[in-house]
Amino acid sequence: MSAPNSDNPHHPNTAPQPEDVSPANNAPRTETPAPAAPPVKARSPVPTLVAVCLGLVAILLILFAWKLPPFSGAGERTDNAYIRGRVTIVSPQVSGYVAEVRVKDFDNVEAGQALFRVDDRIYRQRLDQAKATLAARQADLDNATQTGASRRATLGARVAEVGSAEAQLVRAQADMARVSELALDGSVSLRERDQSLAGLRAAEATVRQAAAGRDVAEQDVVAVGVNREALVAAVEGARAAVRLAEIDLSNTVITVTENGQLGQVGARLGQYVTAGSQLVSLVPPSYWVIANFKERQTSRMAVGQKVHVSVDALGDRHLAGRIEQISPATGSEFAVLPAQNATGNFTKIAQRLPVRIALDPGQQGLERIRPGMSVVAYVDTPGER
């Protein structure tokens, strides 16, 4: 086998020839560099720190203003507290059918405003009847007055008759005395003496009769006076009946006595209502807070201490106030059936003492509070606990 020809360029075993080395091929390859990014400027942390500090300062100022932790110091807190107010039940004083309803639920009303009207036809007739009775009693009184004047005139006549009879008696007595003297010496007859004696006896009888007539006239005057007093009382009673009828008639229009807001209206047109039945509730704009503190919490409480109240319905907005009164007894003492712990097993339970808190006027949000709302009360008490 012959050796491979090294001169054949197409022979597969031909070794690669070295490339020509030239200065151009030996020069280093250079690439165009990318443009450099601008340097990032470092953000200053000062504005962020200032904003954070201002926020913290604002929060701390709010906490300090409302005496909240960590600035709360000594104080007592309870969430067993509620807004209270005077809820007045509006009721009629007369019975009848409701003829008119002039308000609707939750209306704001003013003192003297009419809410309802009861059918007043019966009460108008009663007023007319009372006026007629008064007129009759007044006529009786006027008649008695005239009768009294007549009786007094009769009494005067009877008194005059008594005076005349007494004068006749004096004359008869004088005649009898003269006749008796003359009869002693026989100057007059016995018949004349007897006539004088009979005249004397008649004069005495006339005096007694006139006196009796006078006494009867006096009794008549007294009787007329007594009867007149009874008639005066009857007239006053009739006048009172007229006034009562007028009051009943005026009470057919049901009004409110003070400003406030109504609750749900319970009366309906045509409904029969009785005296004292509930028609609607009136809530005057006068509110306070009743906070029920545990007895231990009240050890440093006193009237006049500042109170901060957080109202749930106002988005936890705080209202300022002061302690107005502290209850004279715990709530359990006012229960219908007070607890009796004298016998049997005993478990001590911390009692709660109601505290009345008056809210300072002029605060924003007072117009939105309503009786029954839940609040959280915080009382500033002196000293460390």
LOZA-692227 format. One record per residue (C-alpha): residue number from 1; residue in three letters; x, y, z. Coordinates in pm, 1 decimal. Example, Ala and Ser with C-alpha at 12.3 -4.5 7.8 and 13.67 -1.06 7.14 Angstrom:
2
resi;resn;x;y;z
1;ALA;1230.0;-450.0;780.0
2;SER;1367.0;-106.0;714.0
***
This chain:
385
resi;resn;x;y;z
1;MET;0.0;0.0;0.0
2;SER;144.2;326.4;-103.2
3;ALA;189.0;618.0;134.6
4;PRO;-55.4;900.8;108.7
5;ASN;41.4;1179.8;-117.5
6;SER;97.5;1483.7;88.2
7;ASP;93.5;1706.2;-216.9
8;ASN;-268.8;1641.2;-300.5
9;PRO;-467.1;1931.2;-176.0
10;HIS;-788.6;1735.6;-192.1
11;HIS;-670.7;1451.4;20.5
12;PRO;-870.4;1433.7;342.0
13;ASN;-568.1;1400.7;558.4
14;THR;-419.2;1719.5;435.6
15;ALA;-316.3;1929.9;741.1
16;PRO;-458.5;2281.9;770.7
17;GLN;-224.3;2545.0;656.0
18;PRO;-145.6;2826.3;893.6
19;GLU;-323.5;3150.7;818.2
20;ASP;-129.5;3441.0;698.4
21;VAL;-31.8;3663.9;982.5
22;SER;-48.1;4028.4;893.0
23;PRO;-32.4;4344.6;1097.2
24;ALA;-393.2;4415.8;1014.5
25;ASN;-507.0;4084.6;1149.7
26;ASN;-296.2;4117.9;1462.5
27;ALA;-448.8;4461.7;1564.2
28;PRO;-684.8;4444.1;1875.1
29;ARG;-1063.2;4447.6;1800.1
30;THR;-1235.9;4760.0;1940.4
31;GLU;-1615.6;4786.8;2012.0
32;THR;-1818.0;5109.6;2043.0
33;PRO;-1912.9;5151.2;2415.9
34;ALA;-2288.5;5208.2;2510.8
35;PRO;-2373.7;5551.9;2648.4
36;ALA;-2350.6;5559.4;3029.5
37;ALA;-2679.6;5606.5;3233.7
38;PRO;-2707.0;5935.5;3419.5
39;PRO;-2624.7;5900.7;3787.1
40;VAL;-2933.9;5844.2;4011.6
41;LYS;-2986.0;6136.7;4247.1
42;ALA;-3037.1;6018.2;4607.9
43;ARG;-3388.9;6113.0;4748.1
44;SER;-3372.4;6321.7;5062.5
45;PRO;-3553.6;6159.2;5362.6
46;VAL;-3621.3;6497.7;5523.7
47;PRO;-3979.1;6554.3;5386.5
48;THR;-4086.2;6205.8;5488.9
49;LEU;-3944.7;6252.5;5835.7
50;VAL;-4113.4;6591.9;5866.8
51;ALA;-4452.2;6448.5;5762.6
52;VAL;-4419.2;6158.8;6006.0
53;CYS;-4320.0;6392.2;6287.2
54;LEU;-4609.4;6627.6;6216.3
55;GLY;-4852.7;6335.2;6215.6
56;LEU;-4717.7;6208.1;6546.8
57;VAL;-4736.6;6555.7;6697.0
58;ALA;-5097.8;6593.1;6581.9
59;ILE;-5193.0;6255.9;6728.0
60;LEU;-5019.6;6337.3;7055.7
61;LEU;-5194.2;6675.2;7073.3
62;ILE;-5532.8;6508.8;7023.6
63;LEU;-5457.1;6249.0;7289.4
64;PHE;-5338.9;6520.8;7526.4
65;ALA;-5640.2;6742.8;7460.7
66;TRP;-5884.8;6462.4;7536.7
67;LYS;-5680.0;6319.8;7822.9
68;LEU;-5642.8;5985.9;7650.4
69;PRO;-5357.3;5739.5;7708.5
70;PRO;-5068.9;5800.4;7753.0
71;PHE;-5184.1;6139.1;7887.8
72;SER;-5485.1;6004.3;8070.8
73;GLY;-5335.7;6022.7;8415.5
74;ALA;-5579.2;5940.7;8695.0
75;GLY;-5934.5;5882.2;8579.5
76;GLU;-6224.8;5640.5;8557.7
77;ARG;-6386.6;5503.0;8245.7
78;THR;-6705.5;5308.3;8177.3
79;ASP;-6896.3;5206.6;7868.2
80;ASN;-7209.8;5141.5;8075.9
81;ALA;-7338.7;5488.2;7995.2
82;TYR;-7625.9;5622.7;7790.5
83;ILE;-7778.2;5949.1;7674.8
84;ARG;-8090.9;6034.5;7871.2
85;GLY;-8369.7;6286.4;7815.7
86;ARG;-8723.9;6372.8;7920.6
87;VAL;-8957.7;6160.0;7712.3
88;THR;-9308.1;6301.7;7765.1
89;ILE;-9615.8;6097.5;7677.7
90;VAL;-9877.8;6313.8;7505.5
91;SER;-10226.6;6196.4;7606.7
92;PRO;-10578.9;6339.8;7574.2
93;GLN;-10775.7;6459.2;7876.9
94;VAL;-11109.5;6377.8;7714.9
95;SER;-11250.7;6075.8;7536.3
96;GLY;-11380.5;6069.0;7182.8
97;TYR;-11306.6;5992.8;6821.3
98;VAL;-10997.0;6144.0;6661.7
99;ALA;-11126.5;6394.6;6407.9
100;GLU;-10793.6;6535.6;6291.0
101;VAL;-10424.7;6436.3;6294.8
102;ARG;-10202.0;6736.0;6222.6
103;VAL;-9853.8;6583.3;6261.4
104;LYS;-9652.2;6287.9;6139.9
105;ASP;-9370.1;6074.9;6277.2
106;PHE;-9060.9;6257.7;6408.5
107;ASP;-9191.9;6609.7;6340.3
108;ASN;-9030.5;6902.0;6519.8
109;VAL;-9296.0;7095.0;6710.6
110;GLU;-9315.6;7416.7;6909.2
111;ALA;-9487.9;7493.1;7237.2
112;GLY;-9861.3;7541.3;7190.1
113;GLN;-9874.4;7366.2;6853.2
114;ALA;-10185.5;7153.2;6796.4
115;LEU;-10120.9;6784.4;6729.3
116;PHE;-10465.8;6621.8;6727.5
117;ARG;-10832.0;6717.6;6752.1
118;VAL;-11103.2;6505.2;6910.5
119;ASP;-11464.0;6528.2;6788.9
120;ASP;-11603.4;6819.2;6993.0
121;ARG;-11978.9;6810.1;6914.6
122;ILE;-12074.6;6647.5;7243.8
123;TYR;-11857.5;6888.0;7440.3
124;ARG;-12012.7;7189.3;7269.0
125;GLN;-12358.6;7068.4;7369.3
126;ARG;-12242.4;7015.5;7725.2
127;LEU;-12113.7;7371.1;7731.7
128;ASP;-12448.7;7504.3;7608.4
129;GLN;-12628.6;7296.1;7871.1
130;ALA;-12403.3;7430.2;8145.4
131;LYS;-12465.0;7787.2;8031.7
132;ALA;-12843.0;7729.8;8040.6
133;THR;-12819.2;7590.3;8392.6
134;LEU;-12616.6;7892.6;8496.6
135;ALA;-12882.4;8125.4;8356.6
136;ALA;-13155.8;7942.6;8551.9
137;ARG;-12958.2;7957.4;8874.7
138;GLN;-12887.9;8325.8;8821.4
139;ALA;-13260.7;8390.4;8771.9
140;ASP;-13337.0;8209.0;9097.0
141;LEU;-13080.6;8422.4;9272.7
142;ASP;-13228.6;8742.7;9132.3
143;ASN;-13574.8;8630.7;9244.6
144;ALA;-13442.2;8558.3;9591.3
145;THR;-13289.1;8904.4;9600.0
146;GLN;-13626.6;9060.6;9523.8
147;THR;-13796.7;8838.5;9779.0
148;GLY;-13543.1;8945.2;10037.8
149;ALA;-13618.1;9310.2;9971.8
150;SER;-13993.1;9241.8;10007.3
151;ARG;-13941.2;9052.1;10332.5
152;ARG;-13732.8;9331.1;10475.6
153;ALA;-14007.0;9581.0;10388.9
154;THR;-14263.5;9358.2;10557.8
155;LEU;-14042.2;9339.1;10862.3
156;GLY;-14028.5;9718.3;10873.3
157;ALA;-14407.1;9733.8;10864.7
158;ARG;-14432.2;9480.6;11146.2
159;VAL;-14188.0;9677.1;11354.6
160;ALA;-14398.0;9990.3;11298.3
161;GLU;-14709.2;9802.2;11404.0
162;VAL;-14535.8;9699.3;11722.8
163;GLY;-14451.7;10062.7;11791.6
164;SER;-14811.0;10171.0;11730.9
165;ALA;-14945.3;9893.3;11952.4
166;GLU;-14706.9;9987.8;12230.3
167;ALA;-14820.8;10350.4;12205.4
168;GLN;-15184.1;10239.3;12231.3
169;LEU;-15090.3;10029.3;12530.7
170;VAL;-14931.3;10325.9;12705.2
171;ARG;-15245.1;10531.8;12642.9
172;ALA;-15467.8;10251.8;12769.1
173;GLN;-15255.1;10219.3;13082.1
174;ALA;-15282.6;10595.6;13146.4
175;ASP;-15659.6;10586.8;13095.1
176;MET;-15688.4;10293.4;13330.2
177;ALA;-15489.5;10475.6;13595.3
178;ARG;-15712.8;10785.0;13580.8
179;VAL;-16031.0;10577.5;13579.2
180;SER;-15909.8;10380.8;13877.6
181;GLU;-15846.3;10701.5;14075.1
182;LEU;-16186.4;10841.0;13985.6
183;ALA;-16353.9;10513.0;14067.5
184;LEU;-16228.6;10538.6;14425.3
185;ASP;-16438.1;10846.9;14498.8
186;GLY;-16729.2;10735.7;14280.2
187;SER;-16670.0;10990.6;14000.6
188;VAL;-16696.8;10719.6;13733.8
189;SER;-16914.9;10419.8;13713.8
190;LEU;-16800.2;10064.2;13726.8
191;ARG;-16900.0;10024.5;13363.6
192;GLU;-16655.1;10294.4;13255.0
193;ARG;-16393.5;10133.4;13472.9
194;ASP;-16453.6;9795.8;13305.8
195;GLN;-16437.7;9955.0;12960.7
196;SER;-16101.1;10110.0;13041.5
197;LEU;-15976.4;9776.2;13172.4
198;ALA;-16095.6;9602.4;12854.6
199;GLY;-15921.2;9865.9;12643.9
200;LEU;-15602.1;9802.8;12839.8
201;ARG;-15627.5;9428.7;12786.2
202;ALA;-15692.8;9483.5;12412.9
203;ALA;-15391.0;9713.0;12384.2
204;GLU;-15173.3;9452.1;12553.9
205;ALA;-15301.0;9183.2;12313.9
206;THR;-15237.5;9411.9;12017.7
207;VAL;-14878.8;9461.7;12132.1
208;ARG;-14826.5;9088.1;12163.3
209;GLN;-14981.1;9029.4;11820.9
210;ALA;-14765.5;9298.7;11659.9
211;ALA;-14454.5;9154.2;11826.3
212;ALA;-14541.1;8807.5;11696.0
213;GLY;-14587.9;8948.8;11345.9
214;ARG;-14253.4;9120.8;11377.2
215;ASP;-14086.8;8795.3;11483.5
216;VAL;-14239.8;8612.6;11187.1
217;ALA;-14116.9;8884.6;10953.0
218;GLU;-13769.3;8859.0;11101.4
219;GLN;-13766.8;8481.7;11044.2
220;ASP;-13883.8;8536.1;10688.3
221;VAL;-13593.4;8772.3;10629.6
222;VAL;-13350.9;8518.5;10778.9
223;ALA;-13499.8;8238.5;10568.3
224;VAL;-13469.3;8446.2;10254.0
225;GLY;-13106.1;8519.4;10341.6
226;VAL;-13028.3;8151.2;10393.0
227;ASN;-13205.1;8061.0;10070.2
228;ARG;-13013.8;8332.3;9890.3
229;GLU;-12682.8;8193.7;10014.3
230;ALA;-12781.6;7853.2;9878.5
231;LEU;-12872.6;8012.3;9547.5
232;VAL;-12540.3;8198.9;9539.7
233;ALA;-12364.3;7865.8;9589.6
234;ALA;-12578.1;7714.9;9313.2
235;VAL;-12480.0;7998.6;9080.3
236;GLU;-12111.5;7947.3;9160.1
237;GLY;-12152.4;7575.5;9095.8
238;ALA;-12318.4;7648.9;8763.1
239;ARG;-12035.1;7886.2;8672.8
240;ALA;-11782.5;7616.9;8762.8
241;ALA;-11973.1;7371.8;8542.8
242;VAL;-11949.3;7620.4;8256.4
243;ARG;-11576.1;7659.1;8311.7
244;LEU;-11532.1;7280.8;8321.9
245;ALA;-11730.3;7245.8;8001.0
246;GLU;-11511.6;7512.9;7840.9
247;ILE;-11198.5;7330.5;7957.5
248;ASP;-11325.9;6999.9;7819.7
249;LEU;-11405.1;7169.5;7491.0
250;SER;-11059.3;7325.4;7472.7
251;ASN;-10902.7;6989.4;7560.5
252;THR;-11047.0;6839.2;7243.8
253;VAL;-10752.1;7011.6;7072.7
254;ILE;-10438.1;6835.1;7199.5
255;THR;-10130.2;7058.4;7207.1
256;VAL;-9771.9;7038.4;7335.4
257;THR;-9641.6;7252.4;7618.7
258;GLU;-9278.1;7284.8;7503.9
259;ASN;-9054.0;7259.8;7201.2
260;GLY;-8922.7;6921.5;7096.9
261;GLN;-8934.9;6636.5;6848.7
262;LEU;-9211.5;6379.7;6826.5
263;GLY;-9172.2;6005.0;6823.3
264;GLN;-9390.4;5771.3;6624.3
265;VAL;-9750.4;5890.7;6604.1
266;GLY;-9983.9;5625.6;6744.5
267;ALA;-10319.5;5797.2;6686.5
268;ARG;-10514.6;5736.4;6367.8
269;LEU;-10800.3;5929.5;6211.6
270;GLY;-11133.3;5794.9;6337.8
271;GLN;-10976.0;5606.0;6628.6
272;TYR;-11160.1;5619.7;6962.3
273;VAL;-10926.8;5738.5;7235.8
274;THR;-10982.8;5761.7;7608.7
275;ALA;-10843.5;6005.1;7861.3
276;GLY;-10483.8;5913.2;7941.2
277;SER;-10421.8;5691.8;7638.4
278;GLN;-10083.0;5735.3;7469.6
279;LEU;-10096.9;5917.2;7136.8
280;VAL;-9734.6;6017.4;7076.6
281;SER;-9410.9;6082.9;7267.1
282;LEU;-9239.7;6421.5;7284.7
283;VAL;-8863.5;6452.6;7338.6
284;PRO;-8755.6;6807.6;7436.2
285;PRO;-8401.9;6915.1;7336.0
286;SER;-8261.5;6862.8;7683.5
287;TYR;-8014.7;6577.2;7722.2
288;TRP;-7770.8;6445.3;7978.5
289;VAL;-7566.1;6130.5;8038.2
290;ILE;-7623.1;5862.3;8299.9
291;ALA;-7300.3;5667.0;8353.1
292;ASN;-7308.4;5360.7;8578.4
293;PHE;-6969.2;5337.1;8747.8
294;LYS;-6863.5;5056.8;8976.8
295;GLU;-6869.8;5158.3;9339.7
296;ARG;-6489.9;5146.6;9367.4
297;GLN;-6457.5;5383.6;9072.4
298;THR;-6654.7;5653.0;9253.2
299;SER;-6416.1;5683.2;9548.8
300;ARG;-6256.0;6000.3;9407.5
301;MET;-6551.1;6137.0;9214.5
302;ALA;-6717.6;6464.0;9311.1
303;VAL;-6973.6;6700.2;9166.5
304;GLY;-6817.0;6940.5;8917.4
305;GLN;-6536.0;6716.4;8790.3
306;LYS;-6467.7;6724.0;8416.8
307;VAL;-6598.4;6442.0;8203.0
308;HIS;-6523.4;6341.1;7845.0
309;VAL;-6791.4;6147.0;7661.8
310;SER;-6738.0;5946.9;7343.7
311;VAL;-7062.3;5902.7;7147.6
312;ASP;-7082.0;5597.5;6923.6
313;ALA;-7338.4;5755.6;6691.6
314;LEU;-7109.3;6053.4;6626.1
315;GLY;-6819.7;5844.2;6504.8
316;ASP;-6661.6;5835.5;6850.4
317;ARG;-6659.9;6214.4;6864.4
318;HIS;-6587.6;6341.4;7213.9
319;LEU;-6810.0;6578.9;7406.4
320;ALA;-6713.4;6763.9;7721.3
321;GLY;-6920.6;6778.7;8035.5
322;ARG;-6920.1;6781.9;8413.2
323;ILE;-7056.4;6563.9;8690.5
324;GLU;-7389.3;6716.6;8788.8
325;GLN;-7510.4;6471.4;9053.2
326;ILE;-7422.8;6132.5;9199.0
327;SER;-7706.5;5895.2;9277.3
328;PRO;-7794.4;5856.7;9647.4
329;ALA;-7812.1;5478.1;9606.4
330;THR;-7700.4;5202.9;9373.1
331;GLY;-7922.5;5090.5;9091.4
332;SER;-8022.8;4771.2;9271.5
333;GLU;-8180.5;4972.2;9554.5
334;PHE;-8432.9;5120.9;9312.8
335;ALA;-8539.4;4782.3;9181.0
336;VAL;-8896.2;4665.0;9236.4
337;LEU;-8761.1;4361.3;9422.6
338;PRO;-8438.9;4463.1;9600.8
339;ALA;-8181.6;4191.7;9658.7
340;GLN;-8199.7;4020.5;9998.7
341;ASN;-7858.3;3891.1;10106.1
342;ALA;-7930.9;3835.0;10474.3
343;THR;-7973.1;3459.2;10434.8
344;GLY;-7832.4;3184.5;10217.4
345;ASN;-7511.3;3183.3;10021.1
346;PHE;-7359.7;3521.1;9943.6
347;THR;-7147.9;3618.9;9647.4
348;LYS;-7012.9;3970.8;9644.5
349;ILE;-7098.9;4154.5;9325.4
350;ALA;-6962.8;4499.4;9255.7
351;GLN;-7256.0;4737.4;9249.2
352;ARG;-7287.0;5028.8;9010.5
353;LEU;-7369.9;5383.5;9108.5
354;PRO;-7546.9;5604.0;8851.9
355;VAL;-7372.8;5936.0;8787.8
356;ARG;-7552.3;6218.2;8608.1
357;ILE;-7332.1;6411.1;8365.7
358;ALA;-7431.5;6749.7;8223.4
359;LEU;-7296.7;6820.1;7875.1
360;ASP;-7142.9;7161.2;7811.0
361;PRO;-7366.0;7371.2;7581.1
362;GLY;-7260.0;7497.7;7240.6
363;GLN;-7060.8;7192.2;7136.5
364;GLN;-7068.7;7065.5;6781.2
365;GLY;-7270.7;6746.6;6756.3
366;LEU;-7509.8;6810.6;7045.3
367;GLU;-7795.4;6853.0;6799.2
368;ARG;-7745.3;6495.4;6679.1
369;ILE;-7754.5;6309.4;7008.2
370;ARG;-8073.0;6132.0;7113.1
371;PRO;-8187.6;5964.3;7435.2
372;GLY;-8085.5;5600.6;7452.5
373;MET;-7758.6;5633.8;7259.6
374;SER;-7458.9;5444.3;7394.9
375;VAL;-7157.0;5643.2;7508.3
376;VAL;-6825.2;5589.9;7681.9
377;ALA;-6769.9;5822.1;7978.5
378;TYR;-6430.2;5917.6;8116.1
379;VAL;-6406.8;6115.1;8441.3
380;ASP;-6095.1;6308.4;8539.6
381;THR;-6032.2;6219.6;8902.5
382;PRO;-5747.6;6361.6;9113.8
383;GLY;-5458.8;6160.6;9252.9
384;GLU;-5292.7;5833.3;9160.8
385;ARG;-5484.8;5513.9;9198.3
***
